[in-house]
Amino acid sequence: MDFKAFDTRKIDEYAAQAKATWGQTKEYQEFEERSKDWTDEHEKMLSENFMKIFEGLGKMYSGGGSLSESIDAAGGAGTAEFVGEAIRVYCG
């Protein structure tokens, strides 16, 4: 994920907030252990894979069928198509 548009101090704040909220949980401690040796290259690969998943969700949302119908029911007609296109543009 490309965070160039964001002030990275905000990301640091989010990380600190997550640690304060969940730092004592087994799951958070497991995450810290697993991620302690991650390189910048590894984090970039994870971000790229996340964006592939995110773009896939956009295709699912706008692909028709009951998922699109449910999204449109919640957000109004055309919401599923709009969200799918927004994700495509964002990931583009």
DSSP file (Angstrom, degrees, kcal/mol; ACC not computed):
  #  RESIDUE AA STRUCTURE BP1 BP2  ACC     N-H-->O    O-->H-N    N-H-->O    O-->H-N    TCO  KAPPA ALPHA  PHI   PSI    X-CA   Y-CA   Z-CA
    1    1 A M              0   0    0      0, 0.0     2,-0.7     0, 0.0    47,-0.1   0.000 360.0 360.0 360.0 136.3    0.0    0.0    0.0
    2    2 A D        +     0   0    0      1,-0.1     3,-0.4    45,-0.1    42,-0.0  -0.791 360.0 176.7 -93.0 113.1    1.4    3.4   -0.9
    3    3 A F    >   +     0   0    0     -2,-0.7     3,-1.9     1,-0.2    -1,-0.1   0.150  45.0 114.9-101.1  18.6    1.2    5.7    2.0
    4    4 A K  T 3  S+     0   0    0      1,-0.3    -1,-0.2     3,-0.1     4,-0.1   0.829  74.1  56.9 -58.2 -32.5    2.9    8.7    0.3
    5    5 A A  T 3  S+     0   0    0     -3,-0.4     2,-0.3     2,-0.1    -1,-0.3   0.612  99.6  76.4 -75.2 -10.4   -0.3   10.7    0.6
    6    6 A F  S <  S-     0   0    0     -3,-1.9     2,-0.6     2,-0.0    -3,-0.0  -0.770  87.1-115.8-106.1 146.2   -0.4   10.3    4.3
    7    7 A D    >>  -     0   0    0     -2,-0.3     3,-1.8     1,-0.2     4,-0.8  -0.692  27.0-143.6 -71.0 117.4    1.5   12.0    7.0
    8    8 A T  H 3> S+     0   0    0     -2,-0.6     4,-2.2     1,-0.3     5,-0.2   0.706  94.6  72.4 -65.4 -17.5    3.5    9.0    8.5
    9    9 A R  H 3> S+     0   0    0      1,-0.2     4,-2.1     2,-0.2    -1,-0.3   0.872  94.3  54.9 -61.6 -33.4    3.1   10.5   11.9
   10   10 A K  H <> S+     0   0    0     -3,-1.8     4,-2.4     2,-0.2    -1,-0.2   0.893 105.4  51.5 -66.1 -39.1   -0.5    9.5   11.8
   11   11 A I  H  X S+     0   0    0     -4,-0.8     4,-2.5     2,-0.2    -1,-0.2   0.911 109.1  50.7 -62.7 -41.9    0.5    5.9   11.0
   12   12 A D  H  X S+     0   0    0     -4,-2.2     4,-2.4     1,-0.2    -2,-0.2   0.887 109.1  51.6 -62.2 -38.8    2.8    6.0   14.0
   13   13 A E  H  X S+     0   0    0     -4,-2.1     4,-2.6     2,-0.2    -2,-0.2   0.918 109.5  49.7 -62.8 -43.0   -0.1    7.3   16.1
   14   14 A Y  H  X S+     0   0    0     -4,-2.4     4,-2.7     2,-0.2    -2,-0.2   0.911 110.6  50.1 -61.8 -42.3   -2.3    4.4   14.8
   15   15 A A  H  X S+     0   0    0     -4,-2.5     4,-2.3     1,-0.2    -1,-0.2   0.913 111.8  47.6 -63.2 -42.2    0.4    1.9   15.7
   16   16 A A  H  X S+     0   0    0     -4,-2.4     4,-2.4     2,-0.2    -2,-0.2   0.897 112.2  49.9 -65.7 -39.6    0.7    3.3   19.2
   17   17 A Q  H  X S+     0   0    0     -4,-2.6     4,-2.3     2,-0.2    -2,-0.2   0.909 110.2  50.1 -65.1 -41.9   -3.0    3.3   19.7
   18   18 A A  H  X S+     0   0    0     -4,-2.7     4,-3.2     2,-0.2     5,-0.4   0.917 111.9  48.2 -62.3 -42.5   -3.3   -0.3   18.5
   19   19 A K  H  X S+     0   0    0     -4,-2.3     4,-2.1     1,-0.2    -2,-0.2   0.906 112.1  48.9 -65.2 -41.0   -0.5   -1.3   20.9
   20   20 A A  H  < S+     0   0    0     -4,-2.4    -1,-0.2     2,-0.2    -2,-0.2   0.877 118.9  39.7 -64.8 -36.9   -2.2    0.5   23.8
   21   21 A T  H  < S+     0   0    0     -4,-2.3    -2,-0.2    -5,-0.2    -1,-0.2   0.912 136.9  11.6 -79.3 -44.1   -5.5   -1.1   23.0
   22   22 A W  H >< S+     0   0    0     -4,-3.2     3,-2.2    -5,-0.2     6,-0.4   0.357  89.7 109.5-119.2   3.7   -4.4   -4.7   22.2
   23   23 A G  T 3< S+     0   0    0     -4,-2.1    -3,-0.1    -5,-0.4    -1,-0.1   0.731  79.6  53.6 -58.4 -24.8   -0.8   -4.9   23.2
   24   24 A Q  T 3  S+     0   0    0     -5,-0.2    -1,-0.3    -4,-0.2     2,-0.1   0.500  88.5 102.6 -89.1  -3.3   -1.5   -7.2   26.1
   25   25 A T  S <> S-     0   0    0     -3,-2.2     4,-2.1     1,-0.1     5,-0.2  -0.465  78.3-125.3 -81.2 153.5   -3.4   -9.7   24.0
   26   26 A K  H  > S+     0   0    0      1,-0.2     4,-2.2     2,-0.2     5,-0.1   0.883 110.8  54.4 -59.8 -39.9   -1.8  -13.0   22.9
   27   27 A E  H  > S+     0   0    0      2,-0.2     4,-2.2     1,-0.2    -1,-0.2   0.900 108.3  47.1 -65.8 -41.7   -2.6  -12.2   19.3
   28   28 A Y  H  > S+     0   0    0     -6,-0.4     4,-2.6     2,-0.2    -1,-0.2   0.920 112.1  50.0 -67.2 -42.0   -0.8   -8.8   19.3
   29   29 A Q  H  X S+     0   0    0     -4,-2.1     4,-2.1    -7,-0.2    -1,-0.2   0.878 109.9  51.6 -63.5 -36.8    2.2  -10.3   21.0
   30   30 A E  H  X S+     0   0    0     -4,-2.2     4,-2.5     2,-0.2    -1,-0.2   0.909 109.2  50.7 -64.4 -41.9    2.2  -13.0   18.4
   31   31 A F  H  X S+     0   0    0     -4,-2.2     4,-2.5     2,-0.2    -2,-0.2   0.932 109.5  50.1 -60.3 -46.5    2.1  -10.3   15.7
   32   32 A E  H  X S+     0   0    0     -4,-2.6     4,-0.9     1,-0.2    -1,-0.2   0.904 111.9  48.2 -60.0 -41.0    5.0   -8.5   17.3
   33   33 A E  H  < S+     0   0    0     -4,-2.1     3,-0.5     1,-0.2     4,-0.3   0.926 114.7  45.1 -65.4 -44.4    7.1  -11.7   17.4
   34   34 A R  H  < S+     0   0    0     -4,-2.5     3,-0.4     1,-0.2    -2,-0.2   0.838 118.8  41.6 -68.5 -32.6    6.3  -12.6   13.8
   35   35 A S  H >< S+     0   0    0     -4,-2.5     3,-1.6    -5,-0.2    -1,-0.2   0.467  83.7  96.6 -97.6  -1.3    7.0   -9.1   12.4
   36   36 A K  T 3< S+     0   0    0     -4,-0.9    -1,-0.2    -3,-0.5    -2,-0.1   0.793  91.7  39.3 -62.7 -28.3   10.1   -8.1   14.4
   37   37 A D  T 3  S+     0   0    0     -3,-0.4    -1,-0.3    -4,-0.3    -2,-0.1   0.247  82.8 134.1-105.7  12.6   12.5   -9.1   11.6
   38   38 A W    <   -     0   0    0     -3,-1.6     2,-0.2     4,-0.1    -3,-0.1  -0.395  44.6-145.6 -65.2 136.6   10.5   -7.8    8.6
   39   39 A T     >  -     0   0    0     -2,-0.1     4,-2.4     1,-0.1     5,-0.2  -0.499  27.4-106.0 -92.7 168.3   12.5   -5.9    6.1
   40   40 A D  H  > S+     0   0    0      1,-0.2     4,-2.2     2,-0.2     5,-0.1   0.881 123.5  54.1 -60.1 -37.2   11.2   -2.9    4.1
   41   41 A E  H  > S+     0   0    0      2,-0.2     4,-2.2     1,-0.2    -1,-0.2   0.905 107.9  48.6 -63.9 -42.1   11.1   -5.3    1.1
   42   42 A H  H  > S+     0   0    0      2,-0.2     4,-2.3     1,-0.2    -2,-0.2   0.913 111.4  49.5 -64.9 -42.9    9.0   -7.8    3.0
   43   43 A E  H  X S+     0   0    0     -4,-2.4     4,-2.3     1,-0.2    -1,-0.2   0.873 109.6  52.2 -64.7 -36.7    6.6   -5.1    4.1
   44   44 A K  H  X S+     0   0    0     -4,-2.2     4,-2.5     2,-0.2    -1,-0.2   0.917 108.9  50.1 -63.8 -43.1    6.3   -3.8    0.5
   45   45 A M  H  X S+     0   0    0     -4,-2.2     4,-2.3     1,-0.2    -2,-0.2   0.907 110.6  49.9 -61.9 -42.1    5.5   -7.3   -0.7
   46   46 A L  H  X S+     0   0    0     -4,-2.3     4,-2.4     1,-0.2    -1,-0.2   0.912 110.8  49.7 -62.5 -42.3    2.8   -7.6    2.0
   47   47 A S  H  X S+     0   0    0     -4,-2.3     4,-2.2     2,-0.2    -2,-0.2   0.907 110.2  49.9 -63.4 -42.5    1.3   -4.2    0.9
   48   48 A E  H  X S+     0   0    0     -4,-2.5     4,-1.7     1,-0.2    -1,-0.2   0.909 111.5  48.7 -63.4 -42.0    1.3   -5.2   -2.7
   49   49 A N  H  X S+     0   0    0     -4,-2.3     4,-2.0     1,-0.2    -1,-0.2   0.890 109.1  53.5 -65.2 -38.4   -0.5   -8.5   -1.9
   50   50 A F  H  X S+     0   0    0     -4,-2.4     4,-2.9     1,-0.2    -2,-0.2   0.915 106.8  51.9 -60.6 -42.4   -3.0   -6.6    0.2
   51   51 A M  H  X S+     0   0    0     -4,-2.2     4,-2.7     1,-0.2    -1,-0.2   0.856 106.8  53.6 -65.0 -34.0   -3.8   -4.3   -2.7
   52   52 A K  H  X S+     0   0    0     -4,-1.7     4,-2.0     2,-0.2    -1,-0.2   0.917 111.6  45.3 -64.1 -42.7   -4.4   -7.3   -4.9
   53   53 A I  H  X S+     0   0    0     -4,-2.0     4,-2.0     2,-0.2    -2,-0.2   0.930 112.6  51.4 -64.4 -45.2   -6.9   -8.6   -2.4
   54   54 A F  H  X S+     0   0    0     -4,-2.9     4,-1.7     1,-0.2    -2,-0.2   0.917 110.2  47.9 -59.3 -45.9   -8.5   -5.2   -2.0
   55   55 A E  H  X S+     0   0    0     -4,-2.7     4,-1.7     1,-0.2    -1,-0.2   0.885 108.8  55.7 -64.3 -36.0   -8.9   -4.9   -5.8
   56   56 A G  H  X S+     0   0    0     -4,-2.0     4,-1.9     1,-0.2    -1,-0.2   0.868 104.1  53.7 -61.9 -36.6  -10.4   -8.4   -5.9
   57   57 A L  H  X S+     0   0    0     -4,-2.0     4,-2.9     1,-0.2    -1,-0.2   0.899 104.5  55.1 -63.7 -40.2  -13.0   -7.3   -3.3
   58   58 A G  H  X S+     0   0    0     -4,-1.7     4,-1.9     1,-0.2    -1,-0.2   0.900 107.4  49.4 -59.4 -40.3  -14.0   -4.4   -5.6
   59   59 A K  H  < S+     0   0    0     -4,-1.7     4,-0.5     1,-0.2    -1,-0.2   0.877 111.3  49.8 -66.1 -37.6  -14.6   -6.9   -8.4
   60   60 A M  H >< S+     0   0    0     -4,-1.9     3,-0.9     1,-0.2    -2,-0.2   0.922 108.5  52.9 -65.5 -43.6  -16.7   -9.0   -6.1
   61   61 A Y  H 3< S+     0   0    0     -4,-2.9     3,-0.4     1,-0.2    -2,-0.2   0.903 119.3  33.2 -59.0 -42.5  -18.7   -6.1   -4.9
   62   62 A S  T 3< S+     0   0    0     -4,-1.9    -1,-0.2     1,-0.2    -2,-0.2   0.330  91.9  96.8 -99.0   7.7  -19.6   -5.0   -8.5
   63   63 A G  S <  S-     0   0    0     -3,-0.9    -1,-0.2    -4,-0.5    -2,-0.1   0.442  87.9-118.2 -80.0   1.4  -19.8   -8.4  -10.1
   64   64 A G     >  +     0   0    0     -3,-0.4     4,-0.6    -4,-0.2     3,-0.4  -0.252  67.8  85.1  89.2 178.2  -23.5   -8.8   -9.7
   65   65 A G  H  > S-     0   0    0      1,-0.2     4,-2.3     2,-0.2     5,-0.2  -0.338  99.3 -33.0  82.8-165.1  -25.5  -11.3   -7.8
   66   66 A S  H  > S+     0   0    0      1,-0.2     4,-2.4     2,-0.2    -1,-0.2   0.804 133.1  56.1 -66.8 -31.4  -26.6  -11.3   -4.2
   67   67 A L  H  > S+     0   0    0     -3,-0.4     4,-2.2     2,-0.2    -1,-0.2   0.953 111.4  43.7 -65.3 -47.7  -23.5   -9.5   -2.9
   68   68 A S  H  X S+     0   0    0     -4,-0.6     4,-2.7     1,-0.2    12,-0.3   0.906 113.6  52.2 -61.3 -41.0  -24.0   -6.6   -5.2
   69   69 A E  H  X S+     0   0    0     -4,-2.3     4,-2.2     1,-0.2    -1,-0.2   0.902 109.3  49.1 -62.9 -40.9  -27.7   -6.6   -4.4
   70   70 A S  H  X S+     0   0    0     -4,-2.4     4,-1.7     2,-0.2    -1,-0.2   0.899 111.9  48.3 -66.1 -40.7  -27.0   -6.5   -0.7
   71   71 A I  H  X S+     0   0    0     -4,-2.2     4,-2.7     1,-0.2     5,-0.3   0.924 113.1  47.7 -65.5 -44.0  -24.6   -3.6   -1.1
   72   72 A D  H  X S+     0   0    0     -4,-2.7     4,-2.6     1,-0.2    -2,-0.2   0.871 109.2  54.5 -64.6 -36.0  -27.1   -1.7   -3.2
   73   73 A A  H  < S+     0   0    0     -4,-2.2    -1,-0.2    -5,-0.2    -2,-0.2   0.871 114.6  40.5 -64.6 -35.6  -29.8   -2.4   -0.7
   74   74 A A  H  < S+     0   0    0     -4,-1.7    -2,-0.2    -5,-0.1    -1,-0.2   0.869 131.6  23.1 -79.8 -38.0  -27.7   -0.9    2.1
   75   75 A G  H  < S-     0   0    0     -4,-2.7    -3,-0.2     1,-0.3    -2,-0.2   0.502 114.1 -96.0-111.5  -5.8  -26.3    2.1    0.2
   76   76 A G    ><  -     0   0    0     -4,-2.6     3,-2.1    -5,-0.3     4,-0.3  -0.179  61.5 -39.3 105.0 157.9  -28.7    2.7   -2.6
   77   77 A A  T 3  S+     0   0    0      1,-0.3    -8,-0.0     2,-0.1    -4,-0.0  -0.264 128.0  19.8 -56.0 132.0  -28.9    1.7   -6.2
   78   78 A G  T 3> S+     0   0    0    -10,-0.1     4,-2.5     4,-0.0    -1,-0.3   0.347  86.2 116.6  91.8  -5.4  -25.5    1.7   -7.9
   79   79 A T  H <> S+     0   0    0     -3,-2.1     4,-2.9     1,-0.2     5,-0.3   0.918  74.7  51.0 -63.1 -43.5  -23.5    1.6   -4.7
   80   80 A A  H  > S+     0   0    0    -12,-0.3     4,-2.4    -4,-0.3    -1,-0.2   0.924 113.1  45.3 -61.2 -45.0  -21.8   -1.7   -5.5
   81   81 A E  H  > S+     0   0    0      2,-0.2     4,-2.3     1,-0.2    -1,-0.2   0.907 113.5  50.6 -64.7 -41.6  -20.7   -0.5   -8.9
   82   82 A F  H  X S+     0   0    0     -4,-2.5     4,-2.7     2,-0.2    -2,-0.2   0.931 112.3  45.7 -62.3 -46.8  -19.5    2.8   -7.5
   83   83 A V  H  X S+     0   0    0     -4,-2.9     4,-2.5     2,-0.2     5,-0.2   0.911 111.9  52.0 -65.0 -42.2  -17.4    1.1   -4.7
   84   84 A G  H  X S+     0   0    0     -4,-2.4     4,-2.0    -5,-0.3    -1,-0.2   0.914 113.2  44.4 -59.1 -43.1  -16.0   -1.5   -7.2
   85   85 A E  H  X S+     0   0    0     -4,-2.3     4,-2.6     2,-0.2     5,-0.2   0.889 110.9  54.1 -69.4 -39.6  -14.9    1.4   -9.5
   86   86 A A  H  X S+     0   0    0     -4,-2.7     4,-2.6     1,-0.2    -2,-0.2   0.910 110.1  46.9 -61.7 -42.1  -13.5    3.4   -6.6
   87   87 A I  H  X S+     0   0    0     -4,-2.5     4,-2.7     2,-0.2     5,-0.2   0.909 111.1  52.3 -65.5 -41.5  -11.4    0.5   -5.5
   88   88 A R  H  X S+     0   0    0     -4,-2.0     4,-1.3    -5,-0.2    -2,-0.2   0.923 112.9  44.1 -60.5 -44.0  -10.2   -0.1   -9.1
   89   89 A V  H  < S+     0   0    0     -4,-2.6    -2,-0.2     2,-0.2    -1,-0.2   0.922 113.8  50.4 -66.8 -43.9   -9.2    3.6   -9.5
   90   90 A Y  H  < S+     0   0    0     -4,-2.6    -2,-0.2     1,-0.2    -1,-0.2   0.903 116.9  40.0 -60.9 -41.9   -7.5    3.7   -6.1
   91   91 A C  H  <        0   0    0     -4,-2.7    -1,-0.2     1,-0.2    -2,-0.2   0.668 360.0 360.0 -81.3 -16.9   -5.5    0.5   -6.8
   92   92 A G     <        0   0    0     -4,-1.3    -1,-0.2    -5,-0.2    -2,-0.1   0.484 360.0 360.0 -59.6 360.0   -4.8    1.5  -10.4
